[in-house]
């Protein structure tokens, strides 16, 4: 380990760690949507034995492999200060930048040590110059944590020696396999890694198989025993678990619609609009620059001769892997978080291409300008956090739970898309949670929890942020109507006379919190957003006319899904009340099918556009006019 004492490697470890730790304190305590929805909950469900006690408590995300979220859960559950938790995570996330330096340096083995270090540092900085990376530093997101083992695998496979050692390939397979086991979308990158591991492919595959068996095997077996689907509820069109709709969930919010969309994706990444390829505004100029550099390389090399003009076998393997990873990412989701590995590897890729096309001096100048422009764009446009930056406090989740909710167990039926399942581990340990309407509404298996609970005559309640109480201590009438419209399908309505507030009170009066909040510029307190209300439910019979109306609309929606395959891509959902209208929400499409004054409309959730699908009366006919969007 003497090499760690070398100034080069000491700086490669220390500078990113200090920078990421300082940044996460400045950016504020992260409370992203997914953290409140499932990051904390699924780890708690595993650690506290809730797996058979709840059902879809965090919608379909309830059944993702929870192992990767255990470190965050363990620190928060142990009572660590929120600043300390975030700094520990930030230091781990800083490993990405260190490994980018290692990878870039491996690609520049032909350069002198000083030139090599300068270009590698530029490659690491350019790789980290994306708002997608910094918005996740020090947070609970698993994407940024799992890029560390994947970059470690790339570094192992980019061996400067003539032959790739089998042991290196095996360990690289273990690292890629671990990342794929803890987040399934990384499996595409593990497959692309075969290009890097070609000289020792068998060892790489063996290492990957061992990692999958260790880190994913037990969870897949558990889901298969419980639901008959090892990836439940995903791929249920294949496994046909009776506890979910027979569909394959998809994440196609950003996926290109055709070949032209695919080819122009690097240009669209330059847009400052949010929801281009990420939920946040994250303009990225680097991939357009990569395309220009790739086009310039053949022209530059044609004017040179000798060994310096050639790409090595190592170069071929690296760029083959990078290209396959990029294509797999765009084709499967194009979601920025899922493709973070590709986003950060753009730095070393740009360095190597610039070195070939422009030479050392030209590369340093061009990459320096690109880095400054990219950073200026991110700083001026992109947010510091993915969703909400909250004030630092002793507890990450400073809820004040009333005594009745701590002492008495209840069955909690939630109906909002943001299920706020983070509250589940903080209430009475024997309580159960079922999300009956959210991202996956009314899934068939809800009765597996509700019916046994009713036989035990336990209390039934609902909980959510939308039930905020007015001055009289009652939820707003329009909110009650929405809750009742959903809950009556399941045999209950809200008892507005029995509601308990669960307040969010930031415990930020300690010295560390005050110091961190001063550095962060005192982020606003958002207690009204995070505070919850729990209300009792009482039995209620559903109007038969409402049941008949739902059945009629459901038949129409079923037909629309069948006859508009380009729009719905095999997705289906449960019909829900939507105010005075009806709707189906498609999580994989980020869209909602709605009735509107006797017409059917497909409305993307995050875009100001819609598809008018025509009159409901026409869809009730076996033969009738169909919109062009369904015919093509």
C-alpha positions in Angstrom: 0.0 0.0 0.0 3.0 2.3 -0.3 1.6 3.8 -3.5 -1.1 5.5 -1.4 1.6 7.7 0.0 2.5 9.1 -3.4 1.3 12.7 -3.8 -0.5 11.7 -7.0 -2.7 9.1 -5.4 -3.1 11.0 -2.1 -4.5 13.9 -4.1 -6.7 11.5 -6.2 -8.4 10.3 -3.1 -8.4 13.4 -0.9 -9.5 16.1 -3.4 -12.7 14.4 -4.5 -13.5 13.3 -1.0 -13.2 16.8 0.5 -14.9 18.4 -2.5 -17.9 16.0 -2.3 -18.2 16.4 1.5 -18.2 20.2 1.3 -20.6 20.2 -1.6 -23.2 18.0 0.1 -23.3 20.2 3.2 -23.6 23.3 0.9 -26.4 21.7 -1.1 -28.6 20.9 1.9 -30.2 17.8 3.3 -31.7 15.8 0.4 -35.4 14.7 0.6 -35.9 13.4 -2.9 -39.3 11.9 -3.9 -37.9 8.4 -4.1 -36.4 8.6 -0.6 -39.8 9.5 0.9 -41.5 6.9 -1.3 -39.3 3.8 -1.0 -35.5 4.2 -0.4 -35.8 4.1 3.4 -38.9 1.9 3.5 -37.7 -1.1 1.6 -34.5 -1.3 3.7 -36.5 -1.0 6.8 -39.0 -3.7 5.6 -36.1 -6.1 5.2 -34.3 -5.2 8.4 -37.5 -5.2 10.5 -39.3 -8.2 8.9 -42.2 -6.3 7.3 -42.0 -8.2 4.0 -45.1 -10.3 4.7 -46.8 -7.6 6.7 -47.3 -4.9 4.1 -48.5 -5.0 0.5 -47.4 -2.5 -2.2 -46.7 0.0 0.6 -44.4 1.8 -1.7 -46.2 0.7 -4.9 -44.2 -1.4 -7.3 -40.9 -0.2 -5.9 -41.7 -2.1 -2.7 -40.2 -5.2 -4.1 -36.9 -3.9 -5.5 -33.8 -5.5 -4.0 -33.4 -3.6 -0.8 -29.7 -4.5 0.1 -28.2 -1.4 -1.5 -30.3 0.9 0.7 -29.3 -0.8 3.9 -26.2 1.5 4.6 -28.4 4.6 4.5 -31.1 3.0 6.6 -28.6 1.7 9.2 -27.0 5.1 9.7 -30.4 6.9 10.0 -31.9 4.2 12.2 -28.9 4.3 14.5 -29.6 8.0 15.1 -26.5 9.5 13.3 -26.7 13.2 12.7 -28.0 13.9 9.2 -24.9 15.9 8.3 -22.7 12.9 9.2 -24.8 10.5 7.2 -24.6 12.7 4.1 -20.9 13.3 4.4 -20.2 9.5 4.8 -22.2 8.9 1.6 -20.5 11.8 -0.2 -17.1 10.4 0.5 -18.2 7.0 -0.9 -19.6 8.8 -3.9 -16.3 10.7 -4.4 -14.8 7.3 -5.3 -16.4 7.9 -8.8 -14.0 10.8 -9.4 -11.0 8.9 -8.1 -11.7 6.0 -10.4 -12.3 8.2 -13.4 -8.7 9.5 -12.8 -7.4 6.0 -12.7 -9.3 5.0 -15.9 -8.2 8.1 -17.8 -4.6 7.5 -16.8 -4.8 3.9 -18.0 -5.9 5.2 -21.4 -2.9 7.5 -21.6 -0.1 5.0 -20.8 1.9 6.2 -23.8 2.3 9.8 -22.4 4.9 11.0 -20.0 3.9 11.0 -16.3 3.3 14.7 -15.9 1.2 15.0 -19.1 -0.6 11.8 -18.2 -1.6 13.2 -14.8 -2.8 16.5 -16.1 -4.9 15.0 -18.8 -6.3 12.3 -16.4 -7.2 15.0 -13.9 -9.1 16.8 -16.7 -10.8 13.6 -17.6 -12.0 13.0 -14.1 -13.2 16.6 -13.7 -15.0 16.4 -17.1 -16.5 13.1 -16.2 -18.0 14.6 -13.0 -19.1 17.8 -14.8 -22.7 16.8 -15.0 -25.5 18.1 -12.8 -26.9 14.5 -12.7 -23.8 13.5 -10.6 -23.7 16.5 -8.2 -27.5 16.4 -7.5 -27.0 12.9 -6.1 -23.8 13.4 -4.1 -24.5 12.7 -0.4 -28.0 11.4 -1.1 -29.8 8.1 -0.8 -29.8 7.4 -4.5 -28.3 4.1 -5.3 -27.3 5.0 -8.9 -24.3 7.1 -7.8 -23.1 4.5 -5.3 -23.2 1.6 -7.7 -21.2 3.5 -10.4 -18.3 3.1 -8.0 -18.0 -0.7 -8.3 -18.7 -0.5 -12.0 -15.9 2.0 -12.6 -13.7 -0.2 -10.4 -14.5 -3.0 -12.8 -13.6 -0.9 -15.9 -10.3 0.1 -14.2 -9.5 -3.5 -13.5 -10.2 -4.5 -17.1 -8.2 -1.7 -18.7 -5.0 -3.5 -18.0 -1.8 -1.8 -19.3 -0.2 -5.2 -19.7 -0.3 -7.3 -22.8 -2.5 -9.9 -21.3 -5.6 -9.5 -19.1 -5.1 -11.5 -15.9 -7.9 -13.9 -15.1 -8.1 -12.8 -11.5 -8.7 -9.2 -12.6 -11.4 -10.3 -14.9 -13.1 -12.4 -12.2 -13.1 -9.5 -9.7 -14.4 -7.2 -12.4 -17.2 -9.7 -13.0 -17.9 -9.6 -9.3 -18.1 -5.8 -9.2 -20.4 -5.6 -12.3 -22.5 -8.5 -10.9 -22.9 -6.7 -7.6 -24.1 -3.5 -9.3 -26.5 -5.4 -11.5 -27.9 -7.4 -8.5 -28.6 -4.3 -6.5 -30.1 -2.3 -9.4 -31.3 -4.4 -12.3 -30.8 -1.7 -15.0 -27.1 -2.1 -14.5 -27.3 -5.6 -16.0 -27.0 -4.0 -19.5 -23.7 -2.4 -18.5 -22.5 -5.8 -17.1 -23.3 -7.4 -20.5 -21.4 -4.5 -22.3 -18.5 -5.3 -20.0 -18.0 -8.5 -21.9 -16.2 -6.4 -24.6 -13.7 -5.2 -22.0 -13.2 -8.7 -20.7 -12.8 -10.5 -24.0 -9.3 -11.8 -23.2 -10.6 -13.5 -20.1 -14.3 -13.7 -20.7 -14.9 -17.0 -18.8 -13.4 -15.6 -15.6 -15.4 -12.5 -16.0 -18.7 -14.4 -16.4 -17.9 -16.7 -13.5 -17.2 -13.7 -11.2 -20.5 -12.1 -12.3 -22.5 -15.3 -11.7 -21.1 -15.6 -8.1 -22.0 -12.0 -7.3 -25.6 -12.4 -8.7 -26.0 -15.6 -6.6 -24.9 -13.8 -3.5 -26.4 -10.4 -3.8 -29.6 -11.1 -5.8 -30.2 -14.8 -5.4 -31.9 -14.8 -1.9 -34.2 -11.9 -2.9 -35.2 -13.5 -6.2 -36.0 -16.8 -4.4 -38.0 -14.9 -1.8 -40.1 -13.1 -4.4 -40.7 -16.4 -6.3 -41.9 -18.2 -3.2 -44.1 -15.3 -2.2 -45.6 -14.3 -5.6 -44.5 -16.8 -8.2 -42.4 -14.1 -9.9 -38.7 -13.6 -9.0 -38.9 -10.0 -10.3 -42.3 -9.2 -9.0 -44.1 -7.1 -10.1 -41.9 -6.6 -13.2 -42.1 -9.0 -16.1 -45.5 -10.2 -14.9 -46.7 -10.8 -18.5 -44.2 -13.7 -18.5 -44.6 -15.0 -14.9 -48.3 -14.3 -14.5 -48.4 -13.8 -10.7 -52.1 -13.5 -9.7 -51.1 -10.6 -7.3 -50.5 -8.2 -10.2 -51.7 -7.3 -13.6 -50.3 -9.5 -16.4 -48.1 -6.8 -17.9 -44.4 -5.9 -18.2 -43.7 -2.6 -16.5 -41.5 -0.3 -18.6 -39.6 2.9 -17.9 -40.0 4.7 -21.2 -40.4 8.3 -20.2 -37.3 9.4 -22.0 -36.8 6.6 -24.5 -36.4 7.7 -28.1 -39.5 7.1 -30.3 -37.6 6.3 -33.5 -34.2 6.1 -35.1 -34.0 9.9 -35.6 -34.7 10.5 -31.9 -31.9 8.1 -31.1 -29.4 9.7 -33.4 -30.2 13.2 -32.2 -30.2 12.3 -28.5 -26.7 13.9 -27.8 -28.1 17.2 -29.2 -31.3 17.0 -27.1 -29.1 16.5 -24.0 -27.9 20.1 -24.5 -31.4 21.4 -23.8 -31.9 23.3 -20.5 -35.5 22.0 -20.2 -36.2 19.5 -17.5 -37.6 16.1 -18.4 -35.4 16.0 -21.6 -33.5 13.0 -20.2 -33.7 13.7 -16.4 -36.3 15.0 -14.0 -34.2 18.1 -13.4 -32.7 20.6 -15.8 -29.2 19.0 -16.6 -27.9 20.4 -19.9 -24.9 18.4 -21.1 -22.7 19.6 -23.9 -20.1 16.8 -23.6 -21.8 14.2 -25.8 -22.1 16.6 -28.7 -18.4 17.4 -28.2 -17.6 13.7 -28.1 -19.3 13.3 -31.5 -17.2 16.1 -32.9 -14.0 14.7 -31.5 -14.8 11.2 -32.8 -15.3 12.7 -36.3 -12.0 14.6 -36.0 -9.9 11.6 -35.0 -9.7 9.9 -38.4 -8.7 13.2 -40.1 -6.0 13.9 -37.6 -4.6 10.4 -37.7 -4.5 10.4 -41.4 -1.9 13.1 -41.3 0.3 11.1 -38.9 2.3 7.9 -39.2 3.9 5.4 -36.8 2.8 3.8 -33.5 1.6 7.2 -32.1 -1.1 7.3 -34.7 -2.7 4.0 -33.9 -5.4 3.1 -31.4 -4.4 0.2 -29.2 -6.4 -3.0 -28.4 -7.1 -1.4 -25.1 -8.6 1.6 -26.8 -10.7 -0.6 -29.0 -12.1 -2.5 -26.0 -12.8 0.7 -24.0 -14.6 2.5 -26.8 -16.5 -0.7 -27.8 -17.7 -0.9 -24.2 -18.6 2.8 -24.0 -20.5 2.6 -27.3 -22.5 -0.5 -26.3 -23.2 0.9 -22.9 -24.5 4.2 -24.5 -26.7 2.3 -26.9 -28.1 0.0 -24.2 -28.8 3.0 -22.0 -30.7 5.0 -24.6 -32.6 2.0 -26.0 -33.8 0.8 -22.6 -34.6 4.0 -20.7 -32.5 7.1 -21.6 -33.0 8.0 -17.9 -30.1 10.1 -16.7 -29.8 8.4 -13.3 -29.9 4.9 -14.8 -27.1 6.0 -17.3 -24.8 7.7 -14.8 -22.0 5.3 -15.7 -22.1 6.5 -19.3 -22.4 10.1 -18.2 -19.2 10.0 -16.1 -17.2 7.9 -18.5 -17.7 10.6 -21.1 -14.8 12.4 -19.4 -12.1 9.7 -20.0 -13.6 9.1 -23.4 -13.2 12.8 -24.3 -9.7 12.9 -23.0 -8.6 9.9 -25.1 -10.3 11.2 -28.3 -8.9 14.7 -27.8 -5.4 13.3 -27.2 -5.6 11.4 -30.5 -7.2 14.2 -32.5 -5.5 17.3 -31.1 -2.3 16.2 -29.4 -1.4 16.9 -25.8 -1.3 20.7 -25.9 -4.4 21.0 -28.1 -6.3 18.5 -25.9 -5.5 20.4 -22.7 -6.8 23.6 -24.2 -9.9 22.1 -25.8 -10.9 20.0 -22.8 -10.2 22.9 -20.4 -12.6 25.2 -22.4 -15.2 22.4 -22.6 -14.9 21.8 -18.8 -15.4 25.6 -18.0 -18.3 26.0 -20.3 -20.0 22.8 -19.1 -19.5 23.8 -15.4 -20.8 27.4 -16.2 -24.0 25.9 -17.8 -24.6 23.5 -14.8 -24.0 26.2 -12.2 -26.3 28.7 -13.8 -29.1 26.4 -14.7 -29.2 23.2 -12.8 -30.6 22.7 -9.2 -28.4 21.6 -6.4 -30.7 18.7 -5.4 -32.9 16.4 -7.3 -36.1 17.2 -5.6 -36.1 19.2 -2.3 -33.2 20.6 -0.2 -34.3 20.8 3.4 -32.7 22.2 6.5 -30.0 20.1 8.2 -31.3 18.6 11.5 -30.2 16.0 14.0 -32.7 13.4 12.6 -33.1 12.9 8.9 -36.8 12.4 9.3 -37.9 14.6 12.3 -41.5 13.4 12.6 -43.4 13.9 15.8 -45.6 10.9 16.0 -48.6 11.2 18.3 -48.9 8.7 21.1 -52.0 6.8 19.8 -50.1 6.0 16.5 -47.2 4.7 18.5 -49.2 2.6 20.9 -52.0 1.2 18.8 -51.5 -0.8 15.6 -53.6 -0.1 12.6 -54.0 -1.2 9.0 -53.1 1.9 6.9 -54.6 2.1 3.4 -52.9 4.8 1.3 -54.3 6.3 -1.9 -51.8 9.0 -3.0 -49.1 8.4 -5.7 -46.4 9.6 -3.2 -47.2 6.9 -0.6 -44.8 8.5 2.0 -44.0 5.0 3.1 -41.0 6.5 5.0 -43.5 6.9 7.9 -44.2 3.1 8.1 -41.2 2.1 10.3 -41.9 5.1 12.6 -45.4 4.0 13.7 -46.5 1.1 15.8 -44.4 -1.9 14.9 -47.5 -4.2 14.3 -49.1 -1.8 11.9 -49.6 -2.8 8.2 -49.5 -0.7 5.1 -51.3 -1.2 1.8 -51.2 1.3 -1.1 -54.5 0.7 -2.8 -54.2 3.5 -5.3 -50.9 5.0 -6.4 -48.5 4.2 -9.2 -50.1 0.7 -9.4 -53.7 1.1 -8.4 -55.9 -1.6 -6.9 -53.5 -4.5 -7.5 -55.3 -7.9 -7.1 -53.3 -9.1 -4.1 -54.4 -6.3 -1.7 -56.8 -8.8 -0.1 -53.9 -11.0 1.2 -53.3 -8.3 3.8 -56.7 -6.6 4.3 -58.9 -9.7 4.8 -56.8 -11.4 7.5 -56.5 -8.0 9.3 -60.3 -7.5 9.3 -60.7 -11.0 10.8 -58.5 -9.8 13.7 -60.8 -6.7 14.0 -57.9 -4.3 13.9 -58.3 -0.6 13.3 -58.3 0.6 9.7 -57.0 4.1 8.9 -55.6 6.1 6.0 -52.6 8.4 6.0 -51.2 11.0 3.6 -49.9 14.5 3.1 -53.0 15.6 1.3 -55.2 15.3 4.4 -53.9 18.5 5.9 -56.3 19.8 8.6 -58.1 23.1 8.5 -58.7 25.4 11.5 -61.5 23.1 12.7 -59.2 20.1 12.6 -60.8 18.5 9.6 -59.5 17.7 6.1 -60.7 19.9 3.2 -64.0 18.7 1.7 -62.6 18.3 -1.8 -59.8 16.1 -0.5 -62.3 14.0 1.5 -64.3 13.5 -1.7 -61.3 12.3 -3.6 -60.2 9.9 -0.8 -63.8 8.5 -0.4 -64.1 8.1 -4.2 -61.2 5.7 -4.1 -61.7 4.0 -0.7 -65.4 3.2 -1.4 -64.2 0.8 -4.0 -62.6 -1.2 -1.2 -65.4 -0.8 1.3 -64.4 2.2 3.4 -64.7 6.0 3.7 -62.9 8.5 5.8 -64.1 9.4 9.3 -63.2 13.1 9.4 -63.9 13.3 13.1 -61.0 11.0 14.0 -57.8 12.5 12.5 -54.3 12.7 13.9 -51.6 15.1 12.7 -48.1 13.8 12.3 -46.0 16.9 12.2 -42.6 17.5 10.7 -40.5 19.6 13.1 -36.9 20.1 12.2 -34.7 19.6 15.3 -32.0 21.9 14.0 -31.0 23.8 17.2 -27.8 21.9 17.8 -24.4 23.4 16.9 -23.7 21.1 13.9 -27.1 21.8 12.3 -26.7 25.5 12.8 -23.2 25.5 11.3 -24.3 23.3 8.3 -27.4 25.4 7.7 -25.3 28.6 7.7 -23.0 27.1 5.1 -26.0 25.9 3.0 -27.6 29.4 3.1 -30.4 28.4 5.4 -32.6 26.2 3.1 -36.3 26.9 3.7 -38.2 24.7 6.1 -41.0 22.8 4.3 -42.9 21.3 7.2 -46.3 21.6 5.5 -45.1 19.5 2.6 -43.8 16.6 4.7 -46.3 16.7 7.6 -48.9 13.9 7.4 -52.4 13.3 8.7 -53.9 9.9 9.7 -57.7 9.5 9.7 -59.8 6.5 10.8 -61.8 4.6 8.1 -65.4 3.3 8.6 -67.2 0.7 6.5 -69.1 2.1 3.5 -71.1 0.5 0.7 -70.4 1.6 -2.8 -73.3 2.9 -5.0 -74.3 0.3 -7.6 -74.5 3.0 -10.2 -70.9 3.9 -9.5 -69.9 0.3 -10.0 -71.8 0.1 -13.3 -70.2 3.3 -14.5 -66.7 2.1 -13.7 -67.4 -1.2 -15.5 -68.6 0.6 -18.6 -65.5 2.9 -18.7 -63.2 0.0 -18.0 -64.5 -1.8 -21.1 -63.8 1.3 -23.2 -60.3 1.7 -21.7 -59.5 -1.9 -22.4 -60.4 -1.5 -26.0 -58.4 1.7 -26.4 -55.3 -0.1 -24.9 -55.7 -3.0 -27.4 -56.3 -0.9 -30.5 -53.6 1.8 -29.7 -50.5 -0.4 -29.2 -48.1 2.4 -30.3 -49.3 4.6 -27.5 -49.7 2.1 -24.7 -46.9 -0.3 -25.5 -48.7 -3.2 -23.8 -49.3 -1.4 -20.6 -52.6 -1.6 -18.6 -53.8 -0.2 -15.3 -56.9 -0.2 -13.0 -59.7 2.3 -13.6 -60.0 5.0 -10.9 -62.2 7.9 -10.1 -60.6 11.2 -11.2 -62.8 13.9 -9.7 -66.1 13.7 -11.7 -64.3 11.8 -14.5 -62.4 8.4 -14.7 -58.8 7.6 -15.3 -56.0 5.0 -15.6 -52.5 6.0 -14.6 -49.6 4.2 -16.4 -46.4 4.4 -14.3 -44.2 3.1 -17.1 -45.5 5.6 -19.6 -45.8 8.6 -17.2 -49.2 9.2 -18.7 -52.8 9.1 -17.7 -55.8 7.9 -19.8 -58.8 10.1 -18.8 -62.4 10.7 -19.7 -63.2 14.4 -20.4 -66.7 15.4 -21.2 -67.5 12.2 -23.0 -64.2 11.9 -24.7 -61.0 9.9 -24.0 -57.7 11.7 -23.7 -54.2 10.3 -23.1 -52.2 13.0 -21.2 -48.5 12.7 -20.4 -48.0 13.6 -16.8 -45.1 15.9 -17.2 -45.6 17.5 -20.6 -48.0 20.1 -21.9 -49.5 17.9 -24.6 -52.2 15.2 -25.0 -53.7 12.8 -27.5 -57.4 13.2 -28.2 -58.7 9.7 -28.6 -62.2 10.5 -29.6 -65.7 9.9 -28.2 -66.3 7.2 -25.7 -69.5 6.3 -27.5 -67.5 5.6 -30.7 -65.2 3.3 -28.7 -68.2 1.3 -27.4 -69.0 0.3 -31.0 -67.2 -2.7 -32.5 -66.6 -0.7 -35.7 -66.2 3.1 -35.4 -63.9 6.0 -36.1 -60.4 5.7 -34.6 -57.9 8.5 -34.2 -54.8 8.5 -36.5 -52.5 7.9 -33.5 -54.1 4.5 -33.0 -54.2 3.5 -36.7 -50.6 4.2 -37.4 
